[in-house]
Amino acid sequence: MSLSQERAERLASIERLLPSDQSANPHGLTIQEIRSRLDQIDQDSTRHTRTLQRDLQLLIQQGRVRKLDKTSEQPSYLRIEDADEIDDSMWDYFIVHLKRELEGIVSSTELAKLLNRLKLDEHGIRLDESKLCILPDSLRLQPAEINPQVFSTVLRALKEKRALQVSYRDRQEKSSTPTLHPQGIMQRGPRIYLFALKNDEQEERLYAIDRIRSASLLAEPVRSNPDFDFQQHIAAGRADFANGETITLKAIVRGYVEDLVRDCKLHESQKLEPLDNGEAGSLLTVTMPSSGQLLRWVLAGGENIIVKEPFALKEIVINQVTATGQQYISSSQ
């Protein structure tokens, strides 16, 4: 290894070791502290103080490091944070979140390969699962079991803009072998869905990846919908299997539901106003897509959310609660 290569690696190691100058209470490292930490990483190399001084001077000239004087005899150094650089702690959080999302979808071997490809530094993940815990706000269902080869083929079709021949089994266990033209992939909770045009149809459909039994790439180029837009589908409620209808929900919210929507809005249109009569609770008003997810959320709130409008949703909730109550009464007799 040439001297220039060795020095470049040492410079990079020093830069990674130094705290960011954007931290809340920037506290730099002295040359002695830098040498001690470098020795912990590689005990086979000898690093002289004068060598580290020259390295730090070069890093300062390159705008990568700045000196923070404690005293004239004991200066310390900080890494200059690039505006486009990701904060180390945020990066660690992202990696833990990524691992949490991918567990059960890819094998442990593939997960290890993916993390390795991200080129984590020699410190690994400093904020790992022992310090971070990421959980969904709903019942934690196990990921749907998918065929890794099928998933890989679907991803390749998207990447190469090619059509797919698949064997698909729907919820009624009915099998079909359509030609699909992939438009995009969406993960919703524990399931992964493919937005695709079927055969000669003009409207995208959603296909659960776990229901695709086999998939093969076709030489046929994909038929793209130039108007396909994830955000439009989400705004229209397609991600929640809605019919595109938008409603204005008005409901009395109390207890934990009131606290929840005060801190975490259902939608940017949400308004939350204290009740006029002085009773505990607030009037929630929000305009959003009508969906099965919204209905399930309302039902889960129990007595802490009372729907006032629209009447159609209120009637569905009344019927669901009444039927459930009757089932419990019948089963206890």
KEMAR-643914 format. One record per residue (C-alpha): z, y, x. Coordinates in steps of 0.2 Angstrom, whole numbers, plus 5000, padded with zeros to 4 digits. Last residue first. Example, Ala and Ser with C-alpha at 12.3 -4.5 7.8 and 13.67 -1.06 7.14 Angstrom:
% residues 2
+------+-------+------+
:   up : north : east :
+------+-------+------+
: 5036 :  4995 : 5068 :
: 5039 :  4978 : 5062 :
+------+-------+------+
***
This chain:
% residues 333
+------+-------+------+
:   up : north : east :
+------+-------+------+
: 5134 :  4912 : 4618 :
: 5133 :  4920 : 4635 :
: 5114 :  4917 : 4637 :
: 5111 :  4925 : 4621 :
: 5121 :  4941 : 4625 :
: 5113 :  4942 : 4642 :
: 5095 :  4941 : 4635 :
: 5099 :  4953 : 4621 :
: 5105 :  4966 : 4635 :
: 5089 :  4963 : 4644 :
: 5078 :  4966 : 4629 :
: 5088 :  4982 : 4625 :
: 5086 :  4989 : 4642 :
: 5067 :  4985 : 4643 :
: 5064 :  4992 : 4626 :
: 5074 :  5008 : 4629 :
: 5065 :  5010 : 4646 :
: 5048 :  5008 : 4638 :
: 5052 :  5020 : 4625 :
: 5058 :  5033 : 4637 :
: 5042 :  5031 : 4647 :
: 5031 :  5034 : 4631 :
: 5042 :  5049 : 4626 :
: 5039 :  5058 : 4642 :
: 5052 :  5065 : 4643 :
: 5071 :  5063 : 4641 :
: 5074 :  5049 : 4653 :
: 5093 :  5045 : 4656 :
: 5097 :  5042 : 4674 :
: 5115 :  5037 : 4681 :
: 5117 :  5024 : 4666 :
: 5106 :  5012 : 4676 :
: 5097 :  5019 : 4691 :
: 5088 :  5003 : 4694 :
: 5078 :  5005 : 4678 :
: 5072 :  5022 : 4684 :
: 5067 :  5015 : 4701 :
: 5058 :  5001 : 4692 :
: 5048 :  5013 : 4681 :
: 5043 :  5024 : 4696 :
: 5037 :  5008 : 4705 :
: 5027 :  5003 : 4690 :
: 5018 :  5019 : 4691 :
: 5015 :  5036 : 4682 :
: 5010 :  5048 : 4696 :
: 5021 :  5063 : 4699 :
: 5027 :  5079 : 4691 :
: 5046 :  5082 : 4692 :
: 5060 :  5089 : 4682 :
: 5078 :  5083 : 4685 :
: 5091 :  5090 : 4674 :
: 5108 :  5089 : 4682 :
: 5124 :  5080 : 4680 :
: 5142 :  5083 : 4675 :
: 5143 :  5093 : 4659 :
: 5144 :  5112 : 4659 :
: 5133 :  5114 : 4643 :
: 5118 :  5121 : 4654 :
: 5116 :  5106 : 4665 :
: 5113 :  5110 : 4683 :
: 5095 :  5111 : 4688 :
: 5085 :  5100 : 4700 :
: 5066 :  5104 : 4702 :
: 5054 :  5092 : 4709 :
: 5036 :  5097 : 4713 :
: 5037 :  5092 : 4731 :
: 5040 :  5074 : 4725 :
: 5055 :  5062 : 4723 :
: 5065 :  5073 : 4733 :
: 5078 :  5066 : 4746 :
: 5094 :  5076 : 4747 :
: 5096 :  5082 : 4729 :
: 5087 :  5066 : 4723 :
: 5100 :  5055 : 4731 :
: 5115 :  5066 : 4725 :
: 5109 :  5065 : 4707 :
: 5106 :  5046 : 4709 :
: 5123 :  5043 : 4716 :
: 5132 :  5051 : 4701 :
: 5121 :  5059 : 4687 :
: 5103 :  5062 : 4683 :
: 5097 :  5068 : 4666 :
: 5078 :  5066 : 4665 :
: 5062 :  5075 : 4663 :
: 5047 :  5066 : 4671 :
: 5030 :  5076 : 4670 :
: 5016 :  5063 : 4670 :
: 5001 :  5059 : 4681 :
: 4989 :  5045 : 4676 :
: 4979 :  5037 : 4690 :
: 4982 :  5019 : 4683 :
: 4996 :  5015 : 4695 :
: 4997 :  5000 : 4707 :
: 5010 :  5009 : 4718 :
: 4997 :  5012 : 4732 :
: 4985 :  5018 : 4718 :
: 4997 :  5031 : 4713 :
: 4984 :  5045 : 4712 :
: 4992 :  5054 : 4727 :
: 4992 :  5038 : 4737 :
: 4974 :  5035 : 4733 :
: 4970 :  5053 : 4738 :
: 4980 :  5051 : 4754 :
: 4971 :  5035 : 4759 :
: 4953 :  5043 : 4757 :
: 4937 :  5034 : 4753 :
: 4924 :  5047 : 4748 :
: 4911 :  5040 : 4760 :
: 4913 :  5023 : 4753 :
: 4906 :  5011 : 4766 :
: 4895 :  4996 : 4764 :
: 4900 :  4986 : 4780 :
: 4886 :  4979 : 4791 :
: 4880 :  4962 : 4787 :
: 4882 :  4950 : 4802 :
: 4896 :  4943 : 4793 :
: 4914 :  4940 : 4799 :
: 4924 :  4925 : 4792 :
: 4940 :  4925 : 4782 :
: 4951 :  4911 : 4775 :
: 4965 :  4909 : 4763 :
: 4967 :  4927 : 4758 :
: 4982 :  4928 : 4747 :
: 4993 :  4934 : 4762 :
: 4981 :  4949 : 4765 :
: 4984 :  4955 : 4747 :
: 4968 :  4963 : 4741 :
: 4967 :  4980 : 4733 :
: 4950 :  4985 : 4725 :
: 4938 :  4999 : 4729 :
: 4926 :  5005 : 4716 :
: 4907 :  5004 : 4718 :
: 4905 :  4985 : 4715 :
: 4890 :  4976 : 4724 :
: 4901 :  4962 : 4732 :
: 4919 :  4968 : 4732 :
: 4923 :  4985 : 4740 :
: 4939 :  4984 : 4750 :
: 4956 :  4991 : 4752 :
: 4966 :  4978 : 4761 :
: 4984 :  4975 : 4757 :
: 4999 :  4971 : 4768 :
: 5015 :  4965 : 4760 :
: 5034 :  4967 : 4764 :
: 5035 :  4985 : 4759 :
: 5017 :  4993 : 4757 :
: 5006 :  4990 : 4772 :
: 4989 :  4998 : 4769 :
: 4973 :  4993 : 4777 :
: 4956 :  5002 : 4775 :
: 4938 :  5002 : 4769 :
: 4934 :  4983 : 4771 :
: 4917 :  4978 : 4763 :
: 4921 :  4961 : 4755 :
: 4910 :  4947 : 4750 :
: 4918 :  4937 : 4737 :
: 4924 :  4918 : 4738 :
: 4935 :  4915 : 4722 :
: 4951 :  4905 : 4718 :
: 4962 :  4907 : 4703 :
: 4980 :  4904 : 4707 :
: 4985 :  4916 : 4693 :
: 4991 :  4929 : 4706 :
: 4974 :  4928 : 4715 :
: 4967 :  4916 : 4728 :
: 4954 :  4923 : 4740 :
: 4942 :  4914 : 4751 :
: 4934 :  4927 : 4761 :
: 4916 :  4932 : 4767 :
: 4918 :  4949 : 4777 :
: 4907 :  4964 : 4780 :
: 4906 :  4973 : 4797 :
: 4912 :  4990 : 4803 :
: 4917 :  4983 : 4820 :
: 4935 :  4990 : 4819 :
: 4937 :  4986 : 4800 :
: 4929 :  4968 : 4803 :
: 4941 :  4966 : 4818 :
: 4956 :  4970 : 4808 :
: 4951 :  4958 : 4794 :
: 4948 :  4944 : 4807 :
: 4965 :  4947 : 4815 :
: 4973 :  4946 : 4798 :
: 4964 :  4929 : 4794 :
: 4969 :  4922 : 4811 :
: 4987 :  4927 : 4809 :
: 4988 :  4919 : 4792 :
: 5000 :  4928 : 4782 :
: 5018 :  4924 : 4775 :
: 5024 :  4939 : 4764 :
: 5037 :  4948 : 4774 :
: 5055 :  4944 : 4768 :
: 5062 :  4955 : 4755 :
: 5075 :  4968 : 4759 :
: 5081 :  4975 : 4742 :
: 5077 :  4994 : 4743 :
: 5080 :  5009 : 4754 :
: 5073 :  5000 : 4769 :
: 5083 :  4997 : 4785 :
: 5082 :  5004 : 4803 :
: 5097 :  5001 : 4814 :
: 5098 :  5010 : 4831 :
: 5111 :  5008 : 4845 :
: 5111 :  4989 : 4848 :
: 5093 :  4988 : 4842 :
: 5088 :  4998 : 4857 :
: 5090 :  5016 : 4863 :
: 5086 :  5014 : 4881 :
: 5071 :  5003 : 4878 :
: 5064 :  4997 : 4894 :
: 5071 :  5005 : 4910 :
: 5057 :  5000 : 4921 :
: 5045 :  5010 : 4910 :
: 5037 :  5003 : 4894 :
: 5018 :  5000 : 4895 :
: 5013 :  5000 : 4877 :
: 5004 :  4984 : 4881 :
: 5020 :  4976 : 4885 :
: 5026 :  4980 : 4867 :
: 5010 :  4972 : 4860 :
: 5012 :  4957 : 4871 :
: 5030 :  4954 : 4866 :
: 5025 :  4956 : 4848 :
: 5011 :  4943 : 4850 :
: 5023 :  4931 : 4857 :
: 5036 :  4934 : 4843 :
: 5022 :  4930 : 4831 :
: 5015 :  4944 : 4820 :
: 5020 :  4949 : 4802 :
: 5037 :  4942 : 4802 :
: 5043 :  4956 : 4814 :
: 5030 :  4970 : 4814 :
: 5040 :  4983 : 4804 :
: 5056 :  4981 : 4814 :
: 5047 :  4981 : 4830 :
: 5038 :  4997 : 4826 :
: 5054 :  5005 : 4820 :
: 5063 :  5000 : 4837 :
: 5048 :  5007 : 4846 :
: 5047 :  5023 : 4837 :
: 5066 :  5026 : 4839 :
: 5063 :  5023 : 4858 :
: 5049 :  5036 : 4858 :
: 5060 :  5049 : 4849 :
: 5073 :  5046 : 4862 :
: 5061 :  5049 : 4876 :
: 5053 :  5065 : 4868 :
: 5035 :  5063 : 4866 :
: 5024 :  5074 : 4878 :
: 5012 :  5086 : 4871 :
: 5022 :  5102 : 4874 :
: 5026 :  5094 : 4892 :
: 5044 :  5094 : 4896 :
: 5049 :  5101 : 4913 :
: 5060 :  5088 : 4921 :
: 5076 :  5095 : 4927 :
: 5083 :  5096 : 4945 :
: 5100 :  5100 : 4952 :
: 5105 :  5112 : 4967 :
: 5121 :  5108 : 4977 :
: 5122 :  5120 : 4992 :
: 5117 :  5136 : 4983 :
: 5128 :  5131 : 4968 :
: 5124 :  5124 : 4951 :
: 5105 :  5129 : 4953 :
: 5093 :  5122 : 4941 :
: 5077 :  5118 : 4949 :
: 5061 :  5114 : 4940 :
: 5050 :  5099 : 4939 :
: 5032 :  5095 : 4933 :
: 5024 :  5112 : 4937 :
: 5014 :  5105 : 4952 :
: 5024 :  5116 : 4964 :
: 5040 :  5110 : 4957 :
: 5034 :  5092 : 4959 :
: 5029 :  5096 : 4977 :
: 5047 :  5103 : 4981 :
: 5055 :  5088 : 4973 :
: 5045 :  5076 : 4984 :
: 5049 :  5087 : 5000 :
: 5068 :  5086 : 4995 :
: 5067 :  5068 : 4992 :
: 5060 :  5065 : 5010 :
: 5073 :  5076 : 5018 :
: 5087 :  5066 : 5009 :
: 5080 :  5050 : 5015 :
: 5075 :  5036 : 5004 :
: 5076 :  5018 : 5011 :
: 5067 :  5005 : 5000 :
: 5073 :  4987 : 4996 :
: 5086 :  4992 : 4983 :
: 5073 :  4997 : 4970 :
: 5079 :  5002 : 4953 :
: 5097 :  5005 : 4958 :
: 5092 :  5013 : 4974 :
: 5082 :  5026 : 4964 :
: 5097 :  5030 : 4954 :
: 5108 :  5033 : 4969 :
: 5094 :  5044 : 4977 :
: 5092 :  5054 : 4961 :
: 5111 :  5057 : 4961 :
: 5111 :  5062 : 4979 :
: 5097 :  5074 : 4976 :
: 5106 :  5082 : 4962 :
: 5102 :  5078 : 4943 :
: 5100 :  5091 : 4930 :
: 5111 :  5095 : 4915 :
: 5102 :  5102 : 4900 :
: 5113 :  5104 : 4885 :
: 5102 :  5102 : 4869 :
: 5088 :  5094 : 4879 :
: 5072 :  5103 : 4882 :
: 5074 :  5103 : 4901 :
: 5072 :  5085 : 4900 :
: 5083 :  5074 : 4911 :
: 5076 :  5067 : 4927 :
: 5073 :  5049 : 4930 :
: 5055 :  5049 : 4924 :
: 5050 :  5063 : 4936 :
: 5059 :  5054 : 4951 :
: 5049 :  5038 : 4947 :
: 5033 :  5047 : 4945 :
: 5036 :  5055 : 4962 :
: 5040 :  5038 : 4970 :
: 5024 :  5030 : 4963 :
: 5014 :  5045 : 4970 :
: 5023 :  5043 : 4987 :
: 5019 :  5024 : 4988 :
: 5001 :  5027 : 4983 :
: 4999 :  5041 : 4996 :
: 5008 :  5031 : 5010 :
: 4995 :  5017 : 5007 :
: 5000 :  5000 : 5000 :
+------+-------+------+
***
